[in-house]
């Protein structure tokens, strides 16, 4: 099983900021979410994560060695990193959703992110057929992995919401992938 999870909350997430490659740690709520996430999933064979601190800190809650894979890093928002998402305006969001090749100034396109995440997923399939593998990542890579799991284009997956410390489970076999759950959050502490 491939178990893809979003990192716990950060202060920037709570403030509604775009958080791409800025390397920010979990806030106290995010640290509690990471512990709850690891407890809910239980023992796994392998933990893979993005190189960013918030993902590494979440991955470390599993109490085992963590493999860093740069392909699971968040979308590079370029000059927009740190901006409040609400301040970008509906026109920019509409343009972005309509064009997978749109790139924020100095950033990365959704199509580019989709290619790297799909390759990362493909590289884990053989191992995930035998073992439970956790990947700790970010909103945009998880949306791309959702599209990969369903065999749909990236334009579909960008309409999903991914909660902090949520779980997506994808069963894989020689016959392909099967989405078992998406955006599981029942394990999270209230508040």
N, C-alpha and C positions, 0 to 999 in steps of 0.2 A: 504494500500500500504506500502510496506517495501522500504524505500529510503536509500540506503547505499552509503555513501560519503567518499571520502578520505580527510584527513586533508589538510590544506593549506601548502604552501611551507615552508621549513626550509633552513637555510644556508647549512646544510649537504646534503639535497636533491639537491640543486643547484650545489654543488660540486661533485655530482655523488657518494657519499658515501653510503654504506649499513647502514641503520639506523634502527636497530632492537629495543632493549629495552633501548637504550640511551634516556634519557629524555630531549629532546631539544625543545625549544619554537619555535613558528612561527617567520619567519623574517618579515620585513615590507610588502613585497609582499604577503606572506602567510596570514598575518592579513587582508589585503585588499581582498584577495581571499575568506577568511572565511565570511566576510561581504557580498560579492557578492553572495556567495553560499546560505547563509541564506535568502537573499532577493529573489533570484530566486526560491527557494522552497516555501517560504511563510509559513503561519501558519501550524503547525503540532500538534498532540496530545501528542507526547512523543519524547524525545531525549535521546539516549543511546550512550555511547562512551567508547573507550579504556581508561585505566587509565593514559596514557602518556600525557604530557603537550600539545604537538602539537594537539592531538585529543581533549582534554578538551577545549583548547582555541578556536578551530574551533566550537565545540559544543556550547560554551557560546555565540557565535554570534547569536544563535537563540533566546536569551533573555528569556529563561525559565529554570526551574530546569533540571539538567542533571543527568542521572543515569549512573554510571560507572559499566561496566561489563568487568572483566578481560579477558574473552574469546575473546574479540575483539582486544587484544594487538597484535602488530606486531610480526612476526616470530622472534624467538631468534636466531640471527646469531652467538652467542657465541663469539669465538675469532676473528671472521671476522667482528664483529660490528665495524664500523668506517673505514673499508678498502674501497678503491675505487673499485666499481664493476668491472671496466675495468681491474684492476690489478690482479683479481683472475685468469684470463686466460680462454680461450675457453674450455680447457679440463675439468676444474672443473665445469663450467656451463653445459657442455654436460653430465657429470656424474650425476650432481644434477638433471637435467631434466629427466634422464633415470631411476632414482631410488628414488621413493618417500620416502624411508626409510633412504636415505642418511642424515647424520646429521653433520653440521659443528662442528669442535672441540668445545665442551662446549655448543652447541646450541640445536636446535630443528629440527625435520624432518618435511617435508611438509605434510606427512601423519598425524602426530600428530596434526599439526595446522589445517588440514582439518577436523579432527574429532571434535575438540573443536568448530570450527566455524559453522559446520553443526548443532551441538547441539544448539548453540546460535540462529541460524536461526529458527530451529524447535520450540524453546521456544517462539519466537515472532509471529508465524503464526496466532494463534487465535486472538491476539490483532490487527494484521495487516490486518485481514479480515474486521475489523470494522473501523479502524482508520489509519491515516498516521503516521508512525513511522520513524524517522530518526536515523540511526546508523552512527556514525563518527568513522572511523577506518583507516586502513593502506593498502598498496598495497597487501600484501600476504593474509590477511583475506578477502579482497574484491575479490581477485581471487578465493578463496575457496568458498565464497558466490555465485559467478558467477557459479561455478560448481554445487553447490547445486540447484540454481534456474533452471538450465538447466537439472538437473538430470544426469550429466556426472561426470566422475572420475576427481580427482584432476590433473591427468596427462594432461588433456585437458586445464584446466583453467590456467595453468602456462605459457601458450603461449600468454597471453593477456597483453596489456599495460594499466596501470591505471594512468592517469594524476593527479597531485595535484589538490585538490578541485573539482574533477569530481563527477558526479552523476550517480548512477545506480538505476533504478526503477524496482521493482519486485512486480507484483500483485499476491496476494495469495487468494485462495478460497478453499472450501472443495475438489475441483477437482485437486488442486495442485498449483504450482507456474507458472508464466508466465513472462519471461523477457520482460519488456516494453522498456527499454533503457539501454545503457551502455556507460560509458565514456563521458557523456555530459559535454561540456566545453564552450558552447556559452555564458554563463553568466559571464565568467571571464574577468577582465579588460585586455586590450592588454598591452604587454610590459613585 
